[in-house]
Amino acid sequence: MARKGKYTIVAGVVLGISGWLEMALTPSAIAQVSYPVNDYRGCAVSLLRLGINGESAAQACAEALRPREFATCVTKIQKQTQVAAIDILPSCRLARRPEDLATCVVSVSGSKKEAFDPSVFNYCNRSLLPQRFAQCVVGLRKEIDFSAVQAMDTCIDASDKLGGLLPSFTPARRNQVETPTQPSNQFNRTFETTPTQPVPIPQRN
């Protein structure tokens, strides 16, 4: 009887946990567990929330290689720079790393209280390392009286040089091996030989 009571308690606990899980996992929660979130749907929702019309949002998300990162890029820049979302779409779509581009644009544009310069998009997209480029611009402007364009030109030139695969160099010229010549005071020995005459062969009468 005691053993039977133990089994009854264990069974009750298992049934209780199962019932709690069924209540906790609503149909929407079960769907999220079973299937991955659709990145394109999430991208469309994010762009629509930023005020982009449905047609533009659909085209932008469909053309994005990484829709989730693309939408994050647009959202981050729009929220922290107050640039119109529709004007941000082309730059985030062209970026190799959309999230790095967003960090670069936000950092550079927020380094000093100035009107937003749209050329920031071009500079951040040109850089192979957008975050490092932004650190360069921000760091120089904090210590040197540079305009935004001056700092960006300086940092982009430096990053272009660092991006080269091999340093440019001119190969050293090899020393030409000179053929030794005979000194002028040295004489050449010549030997004269007299050719031997052939022995005549006697003829029979």
C-alpha positions in Angstrom: 0.0 0.0 0.0 2.9 2.4 0.8 4.5 1.7 -2.6 1.2 2.3 -4.3 0.8 5.6 -2.5 4.2 6.7 -3.8 3.3 5.9 -7.4 0.1 7.9 -7.0 2.0 11.0 -5.7 4.5 10.8 -8.5 1.8 10.4 -11.1 0.0 13.4 -9.7 3.1 15.6 -9.8 3.7 14.6 -13.5 0.2 15.3 -14.5 0.3 18.7 -12.6 3.5 19.7 -14.5 2.0 18.7 -17.8 -1.2 20.7 -17.2 0.9 23.8 -16.2 2.9 23.5 -19.4 -0.2 23.3 -21.5 -1.5 26.4 -19.8 1.8 28.3 -20.2 2.4 27.3 -23.8 -0.4 29.2 -25.6 -0.8 28.5 -29.3 1.3 31.6 -30.2 4.1 30.4 -27.8 4.0 26.9 -29.2 4.3 28.3 -32.7 7.4 30.4 -31.7 9.0 27.3 -30.1 8.3 25.1 -33.1 9.1 27.5 -35.9 11.8 30.2 -36.3 10.7 33.8 -36.5 10.3 35.0 -40.1 13.0 37.6 -40.7 11.2 39.2 -43.6 8.0 39.6 -41.6 10.0 41.2 -38.7 11.8 43.5 -41.2 8.5 44.6 -42.6 7.0 45.3 -39.2 10.0 47.4 -38.2 9.9 49.5 -41.3 6.2 50.1 -41.1 6.6 51.3 -37.5 9.0 53.9 -38.8 6.4 55.3 -41.1 7.7 53.7 -44.3 4.8 52.8 -46.7 4.0 49.2 -47.4 5.4 49.1 -51.0 8.8 50.6 -50.1 9.0 48.4 -47.0 8.2 45.3 -49.0 10.8 46.1 -51.7 13.5 47.0 -49.2 13.1 43.9 -47.1 12.9 41.6 -50.1 16.2 42.9 -51.5 18.0 42.8 -48.1 20.5 39.9 -47.7 20.0 39.9 -43.9 16.5 41.4 -43.3 16.8 41.4 -39.5 20.1 43.2 -39.5 18.9 45.6 -42.2 15.8 46.6 -40.2 18.0 47.0 -37.1 20.3 49.3 -39.0 17.5 51.5 -40.2 15.8 51.6 -36.8 18.9 52.5 -34.9 19.9 55.3 -37.2 16.5 56.8 -37.4 16.0 56.7 -33.6 19.3 58.3 -32.7 19.8 60.8 -35.6 16.3 61.8 -36.4 17.0 61.3 -40.1 13.9 60.2 -42.2 13.8 56.5 -42.4 13.2 56.5 -46.1 16.5 58.3 -46.6 18.3 55.6 -44.6 17.2 52.6 -46.6 19.7 52.8 -49.5 22.8 53.0 -47.1 21.7 50.1 -44.9 20.8 48.0 -47.9 24.3 48.5 -49.4 26.2 47.9 -46.2 28.3 44.7 -45.9 27.6 44.8 -42.1 24.4 46.8 -41.5 24.7 46.9 -37.8 28.3 48.1 -37.9 27.2 50.8 -40.4 24.5 52.0 -37.9 27.1 52.2 -35.1 29.4 54.1 -37.3 26.8 56.6 -38.5 25.4 57.2 -35.0 28.9 57.6 -33.5 30.2 60.0 -36.1 27.1 62.2 -36.3 26.9 62.4 -32.5 30.5 63.4 -31.9 29.6 67.1 -31.9 26.3 69.0 -31.9 26.1 69.8 -35.5 23.5 69.4 -38.3 23.5 65.9 -39.7 25.8 65.5 -42.7 24.4 63.0 -45.2 28.0 62.3 -46.4 28.5 60.2 -43.2 26.6 57.4 -44.9 29.1 57.4 -47.8 32.1 57.4 -45.6 30.9 54.7 -43.3 30.0 52.5 -46.2 33.4 53.0 -47.8 35.3 51.9 -44.8 36.1 48.2 -44.5 36.0 48.6 -40.7 33.2 51.1 -39.9 33.5 50.9 -36.2 37.2 51.5 -36.2 36.6 54.4 -38.7 34.1 56.0 -36.3 36.5 55.7 -33.4 39.1 57.4 -35.5 36.8 60.3 -36.4 35.5 60.8 -32.9 38.9 60.5 -31.3 40.6 63.1 -33.6 37.8 65.6 -33.2 37.9 65.5 -29.4 41.5 66.6 -29.4 42.0 68.5 -32.7 39.9 71.3 -34.1 38.7 69.4 -37.2 35.5 69.7 -39.0 33.6 66.5 -39.5 34.7 66.3 -43.2 38.3 66.9 -42.3 38.3 64.1 -39.8 36.5 61.7 -42.1 38.8 62.4 -45.0 41.9 61.8 -42.7 40.5 58.6 -41.3 39.2 57.2 -44.6 42.6 57.8 -46.2 44.3 56.0 -43.4 41.9 53.1 -43.5 42.5 52.8 -47.3 46.2 52.5 -46.8 45.7 49.9 -44.0 43.3 47.9 -46.3 46.0 47.1 -48.8 46.9 43.5 -48.9 50.6 44.0 -49.6 52.9 47.0 -49.1 54.1 48.7 -52.3 57.8 48.3 -52.8 60.4 48.5 -55.6 62.6 45.4 -55.8 66.2 46.0 -55.3 68.4 45.8 -58.4 70.6 42.8 -58.6 74.3 43.5 -59.1 75.3 42.6 -62.6 78.0 40.0 -62.8 80.8 41.5 -65.0 82.7 39.2 -67.2 86.4 39.4 -66.2 88.6 41.0 -68.8 92.3 40.4 -69.2 94.6 43.0 -67.9 96.3 45.2 -70.5 99.8 44.3 -69.3 99.2 40.6 -69.8 100.4 39.1 -73.1 98.9 36.2 -74.9 101.1 33.3 -75.8 100.8 32.1 -79.3 102.4 28.9 -80.7 103.2 28.6 -84.4 103.2 25.1 -85.8 104.5 23.9 -89.1 102.2 21.4 -90.8 103.8 18.1 -91.7 104.1 17.2 -95.4 102.4 14.0 -96.5 104.8 11.1 -97.4 104.5 10.2 -101.2 103.3 6.8 -102.0 105.5 5.0 -104.6 103.8 4.0 -107.8 104.4 0.5 -109.4 105.6 0.4 -113.0 
